[in-house]
Amino acid sequence: MKNTKKIIIGFISLIIVLAVFYGGYFKNNKEIEFFHDKFGIPLPKKSKIIYSYKSYGALGDGYRLYIYQVTSKSMIDIVKKGYANHWSELPLPSDFTASFSKKIRAITDETTSKLITLDAARGYYMIRNNQTNASITGTNVFNSSFDNVMIGIMNLDNNRIYLLSYNM
C-alpha cells in the first residue's frame, strides 16, 4: 500500500513538472513564431521575450505587444533579412510619430504606449495592415487603413525588436 502511494505521488509530481516545462517552452516559441508568421523573418530560438501582453475583446478588437531582446550578432542577421523584405529605415517622420503615438495611446493602455519606441533613431520598421497584409506607406494615421495595423520596429541601439498589433 505504501509503495502504491509513493508511485502515485511520484507520477503526479512528474506530470506537474512536465506540464510546467511544456507550457513555458511553447509559450516562448509561440511568441517568437508569431513574429516570423507576420513578417517572414525568423528570430533566433534563444531570443528573450522581455514583454508580452495581449488584450482582445469579444469582437476581436484589441491589441498585443511583444518586445524581443536579441544579441548584437543576431540583430545583424535579422536586419539583413528585414532589408531584403523591404523594411524602411528609422527614424519615422516626426509629424507621423506624434500622431501615431496619440492613436496608440488611445487604443492601448498607458504602460504599453510608453514601451513602444516610435522615436528610435537607428534601425528599421515595417507597418502593415492586419487584414490585407499590405504595407502602409501613408502618414495619415486617422485614415481607415490604420484601423487594423501591425508595426514592427528593429531598434539597433538596444537590440530590441518590437511588435505591436491592434484591431479596431
N, C-alpha and C positions, 0 to 999 in steps of 0.2 A: 504494500500500500504506500509506504514511504517513497519507494523508488518511482512509482507511478506519479505521485505528486511532483517529485523533482523533475521528471521527464516533461510533464505538462507545463510546469512553471518555466523550465528551460526553453521549451518550444514556443510558448507565448512570448517570452523575452526576445527570442530570436526573431520572431515575426515583427515585433515592435521595432527593434533595431533596424531590420531590413526596410521597413516602411519609412522610417525617418531618413535613412540614406537614399532610398529610392525617390522619395518626394523632393528632397533638396537637390539631387542630381538633375532631375528632369525640369525642375523649375528654372534653374540657371540656363540649361540648354534651350529651353523654350524661349526665353527672352533673347538669347543670343541668336537663335534661329529666326526669330521674328524680324530682326534687322536684315538678315540675309534674304528672307522672303520678300520684304518690302523694297529693298534697294539693290538686291543682286550682288551684294558684297559680303563674303563670309568673314566673320570675326573669328579670331583665334578662340579655341575652346577654353583657354586659360584666361580669357577676358573676365575682369571683375565687374559685376553689376553693383554699382555703388548707390543707385537709386532706382526703385521700381514702384510705380504706382499706377493703378487703373481705377477709373470711376465712370461707370456707364449706367444709364437709367434703363427702364423697361423698354423704351422705344429705340434704344441704341444710341441716344445722344450721350456724349461724354468725351472723355479723353484718357490718354495714357502717356506716361513719360518714363523712358528708360535712360539711364546715364551709365555708360560703359567706360571703364578705365582699361587702357591697353598700354603696353610698353612702347618706348620710342621706336624700337625696331619694327614692331607690329604696325605702328601707325604709318611708317613709311610705306609698307606693303599695302595697307588699306587705302592710303591716299593715291597710290598708283592705280589701283582698281577703280577708285572714285573718279579720278581724272578720265579714265577710259570710259566711264559711264556718264560722262558729261556733267559732273558736279561743277558748280560755279565757285569761283574764288571769293573768300571773305576779304574785306568786310562787306556786310549788307549795306545798301544805301541808307543814310541816316534818317531821311524822311520816312522810308519804309519801316525801319527799325522802330521808330517811335509809334507809328500807328499799329504795327503788328503787335508790339508789346501791350498796347491797350486792349487789343482784341483778345490776346492770350490771357491777360488778367481778368477779362470779363468771362471767359469760358472756364478757366481753371481756378484753383484756389490760390491764395496769396503765396504760400510756400512754393508751390510748383512754379508759378510765374517768375519767382526770383531765381530759381535754379537754372533757367534757360538763358544761355549766354548769346543773345542776339547781337551783342556789341563786340563779339570776339574779333580780333584783328587779323589773326593768322590761321588759315585753314580753308575749309571748303564747306559748301552747303548745297542742299537739294530740297526743293519744295514741290510736292506732288499733290494732285487731287486724289483723295482716297477712292472715289467711285470710278474715275476713268483711268487712273494711274498715269495721267499725263503730267508733264512738268508744268508748273505755273511760273510764268515769267513776268507777269504784270506786277504793279506795285500798289494797286487799289485793293487793300485788304477787306474792304466792305463790299466788294464785288462777290457775287454768289459763288464764284469758283474757289473762294477762300472759306466756304462753309464746311467743307469736308477735306481737311488738309493733313498731310504728313510732312514733317520737316525733319531733315537730318542735318546735323552740324558736326563736322570734324574739327575740333579745336586743337591746333598744333601746339599752343602754349602750355596746355596741361595734359595733353594726350588723352583727352576725353572725347567720347562720341555721344551726342545727344539725339534721341529720337522722340519727337512729340507728335502724337496723332490725336486729332479731335474730329468729332462729328457733331453738327448742329441740326 
